[in-house]
Amino acid sequence: MSETEIPTSLRSARAEHKRLGAEIARHDVAYHQNDAPIVSDAEYDALKRRYAAIEAAYPELAGEDSLSDRIGAPPSEKFAKVRHAVPMLSLGNLFADAEAAEFVARVKRFLGLGEEAPLAFTAEPKIDGLSCSLRYEDGVLTRAATRGDGFEGEDVTANVRSIADIPQTLAAGAPAVLEARGEVYMTHADFSALNARQQAAGEKVFANPRNAAAGSLRQIDAAITAARPLRFFAYGWGEVSAPLATTQHGVIAAFARLGLPTNPRVRLCHSLEEMLAAYRALEADRARLGYDIDGVVYKVDDLALQARLGFVSRAPRWASAHKFPAQRATTTLRDIEIQVGRTGALTPVARLDPVTVGGVVVQNATLHNEDEIARKDVRIGDTVILQRAGDVIPQILGVVLERRPAEARPYVFPQTCPRCGSAAVREVDEKGEADVVRRCTGGLVCPAQAVERLKHFASRLAMDIEGLGDKQIEEFYDAGLIRAPADIFTLEARDRASLEKIKDREGFGETSARNLFAAIAARRRAPLNRFIFALGIRRIGETNARRLARHFHTFEALRAAATKENALEELTAIDGVGATVAEAVVDFFAETHNTQALDALLVEVTPEPMEAAATSSPIAGKTVVFTGALEKMTRDEAKAMAERLGAKVSGSVSKKTDLVVAGPGAGSKLAKAGEFGVEVIDEDEWLARVGGAG
């Protein structure tokens, strides 16, 4: 299947959507957390673009995988963690002028502006470094943190204090609290000098300036960071006690007055043409800047409009990154290995001769699925063409046929699981179409699936069990110590000899074993949304886990609803939850082995209700439905306002609906509200009730 072809069935689209999300998440960890991408850029952006294209073609898939909301990667275990007062979100990507035009049009539509209405944007270089947040209190630097997963980062205060670009105190006029955000980076000249010193000392050399900057900032020993030539540009902010300006470019100017380094190439643009001109100018000057950039970031300039636009999933509606074109290289494909995921999906991975593509050393690349291998006729020993479309992962575009070795033969995709030997099949839907993904049928007997499910359960975005990483889970599984989630929590109690078994393992001592037991004990109470996500229900990513947690409040209520006769009807009434998600939840609770594992787990773990978004608002906890035309705000803006104030927005009216906001043209939903006796108000009453907030 080509990059432009979209699966013709929902079943095939859903399978590819899930596989893409899992793969991108895996590479996010390698790039953001380990500062060592195992593959190059092209595929990262190419895979994300295909992922988005599938969601556009099948809107019911949007939000079914955590990728749509995932930002960066979880913070490393090496550092203390810092909870961001204001999340450090990611950006959506644009790859063509037409996409930039659509971004501007989309912003105007959300705000209810006409196509010709004036709207200013800033255009700034997208620095290729490591995102960092600097917290100043009364003008004094008190804490610095990496982005991490967007909600929780790593405390790198001691290291940041050694960066000469970053002031320890701000100039007069700083607000009492200011979290300045920006990018830690390394110039080309400093990078070359650092690598020369590393090589002379017999130490590891870095692949590119981004990896060097990230690795330098995330050192346990701050003295190592101090010896590295790091720099910083400020371009955003988190918590701030008093506004610095009313516009984006005004805040950047205020940063400069306070002594924070800012990029001189930020431009204020009053039209799409000016935005694209700024993009072209930076693209032309890219090689002469002296530091790496991978695109241009456009931001709505007016901060009041930014607040109205708000956020969608992991990104602001008011900003997007226009990426530079791809870079290519060729290398030899030495082998194809099969990886088995927690859902049994068999994913082929290309092992390549190392090659540098745009400054990043590439050794691996995904081959997606067996159809993709056959379509491109990729064979072991082939010279393949790699492309970088961004700055993380590569895409194999095709094969250089004239360099194909005589012994090369078409790759035969395995029909059995390489881990357990069970049959690997492609499910066929009611139309007779085969799934694009081949899956192991071993289920619970397949160690690869069991191990991957345990890894997911203990992962940072799920139960977040400190010290129980991928390597430890694999070792404990092989040793028979942990085979199911509940086993994690009974590890110490069921066998007092566990301490002896664990402390004698490589990398463990008595102290680390006791620390692990303490970390496990600390997770006996878990936020409901994390607990739901940790269960690994298909199509339940972080976003849908939050939706379910907010809607049902308790796990018992969710379980009861999922096992009712009208479960699908109740679940699909939740805004954002489609039929496929609802079916996945119902199927999960209908499986006997799942309920048995759950019962054992709930003896050990107590899921706690998720905090309400805004409990003091008059609509907090209420279920609201918008219908008909709205005249003072767009529908998207109204929904975003309701959610910020703690309400649950539903797409359909039921007996559990608390409030219907009806505008001109309201039809069947208004009639249903009357049938169920649900309170109906108009837009003016809605604004009066919420005090015009949002």
Summary of the structure (lengths in Angstrom):
residues: 694
radius of gyration: 26.0
end to end distance: 44.0
largest distance: 80.0
contacts: 2293
relative contact order: 0.10
helix: 39%
strand: 22%
